[in-house]
Amino acid sequence: MFAQSIRASRQALVRVARQQPTLVVRRTFITPTAVRQVDLVQELYLRELKAYKPTPVKAGDSEGHVQKFAVPKAPASPEESDIASELKSYETQQVELEGASTEGGPAPVEEDWFEEEEEDAPVAH
């Protein structure tokens, strides 16, 4: 009984193989198995993006938004001032020497800036 069922199934396979000799098995790794659901928000966004046309830029669009550039005035050179009179006043200045008194009196007493502070006397208990 078992042998007859094996022969019958074998004969069925042979018959199917003869009927469809050009059967080619293809693997489908890339094709999606689930049906793609339509995302309405994404479709609206893409449609609006494709329909967007930017406004052309005109030459006068920046009027009132940007200041006109003006080259600043060059500063006056110090050499152009009255150098001769300044040199004359420099030469006539009185020379001041450190430590010399102009009145001829005694020299000022030099202050000692690094004086040590007196320590408080220890309190007896």
VMD Tcl script that draws the C-alpha trace (Angstrom):
set ca {
  {0.00 0.00 0.00}
  {2.76 2.34 0.92}
  {4.71 1.42 -2.21}
  {1.71 2.17 -4.41}
  {1.29 5.65 -2.91}
  {4.98 6.41 -3.49}
  {4.69 5.28 -7.14}
  {1.56 7.38 -7.60}
  {3.14 10.49 -6.16}
  {6.25 9.89 -8.24}
  {4.21 9.57 -11.39}
  {2.35 12.77 -10.53}
  {5.65 14.63 -10.13}
  {6.94 13.34 -13.45}
  {3.73 14.39 -15.18}
  {3.90 17.91 -13.69}
  {7.56 18.21 -14.67}
  {6.77 17.27 -18.29}
  {3.89 19.71 -18.54}
  {5.93 22.71 -17.34}
  {9.47 22.24 -18.64}
  {10.30 26.00 -18.52}
  {9.60 26.51 -14.83}
  {12.21 28.90 -13.46}
  {12.45 29.55 -9.77}
  {13.29 33.15 -8.95}
  {14.12 34.53 -5.58}
  {12.53 37.79 -4.70}
  {14.67 39.53 -2.11}
  {13.85 43.08 -3.17}
  {10.15 42.90 -3.85}
  {8.10 43.87 -0.81}
  {5.80 41.30 0.69}
  {3.33 43.71 2.26}
  {1.18 46.11 0.30}
  {2.51 49.67 0.58}
  {0.14 51.88 2.47}
  {-0.26 55.41 1.21}
  {0.87 58.12 3.63}
  {-1.37 61.08 2.89}
  {0.75 63.66 4.70}
  {3.88 62.56 2.87}
  {2.11 62.63 -0.47}
  {0.80 66.17 0.17}
  {4.25 67.31 1.26}
  {5.96 65.89 -1.82}
  {3.34 67.33 -4.14}
  {3.72 70.82 -2.62}
  {7.49 70.53 -2.75}
  {7.41 69.70 -6.45}
  {4.99 72.56 -7.16}
  {7.06 75.18 -5.28}
  {8.52 77.91 -7.46}
  {10.79 80.42 -5.67}
  {10.31 84.09 -6.47}
  {13.09 85.47 -8.68}
  {15.53 87.89 -7.02}
  {15.53 91.41 -8.42}
  {18.38 93.92 -8.25}
  {16.38 96.40 -6.11}
  {15.18 93.89 -3.48}
  {17.84 94.94 -0.97}
  {16.82 98.61 -1.03}
  {16.06 99.81 2.50}
  {17.51 96.67 4.10}
  {21.21 97.25 3.43}
  {23.23 100.43 3.88}
  {25.25 101.79 1.01}
  {29.00 101.32 1.42}
  {31.07 104.48 1.61}
  {34.84 104.46 1.95}
  {35.77 106.09 5.28}
  {37.80 109.30 5.29}
  {41.53 108.71 5.72}
  {42.84 109.81 9.13}
  {45.14 112.80 9.34}
  {48.80 111.88 9.51}
  {50.64 112.99 12.67}
  {53.42 114.28 10.43}
  {51.10 116.93 9.05}
  {50.76 118.72 12.40}
  {53.07 121.53 13.49}
  {56.17 119.50 14.37}
  {58.51 122.50 14.55}
  {56.57 124.22 17.36}
  {56.23 120.97 19.33}
  {59.99 120.36 19.04}
  {60.70 123.93 20.25}
  {58.44 123.49 23.30}
  {60.13 120.16 24.10}
  {63.57 121.73 23.98}
  {62.56 124.57 26.31}
  {61.06 122.32 29.00}
  {62.67 122.27 32.41}
  {64.39 118.97 33.17}
  {63.12 117.27 36.31}
  {65.52 115.02 38.20}
  {64.34 112.43 40.66}
  {65.37 113.10 44.24}
  {66.44 116.70 43.60}
  {64.45 119.41 45.32}
  {63.71 122.60 43.47}
  {63.50 124.74 46.64}
  {66.95 123.87 47.95}
  {65.58 122.61 51.31}
  {66.35 119.33 53.00}
  {65.76 116.17 51.02}
  {62.44 114.46 51.79}
  {62.56 111.56 54.21}
  {62.32 108.26 52.46}
  {59.39 106.17 53.62}
  {59.89 102.53 54.47}
  {57.07 100.69 52.75}
  {58.04 97.30 54.16}
  {57.51 97.89 57.85}
  {56.61 94.84 59.89}
  {53.42 95.00 61.89}
  {53.75 94.75 65.64}
  {52.51 91.47 67.02}
  {49.97 91.55 69.82}
  {51.29 90.48 73.20}
  {50.07 87.03 74.24}
  {47.19 87.15 76.68}
  {47.82 85.28 79.95}
  {45.08 83.01 81.17}
}
mol new
graphics top color blue
foreach p $ca { graphics top sphere $p radius 0.5 }
foreach p [lrange $ca 0 end-1] q [lrange $ca 1 end] { graphics top cylinder $p $q radius 0.2 }
display resetview
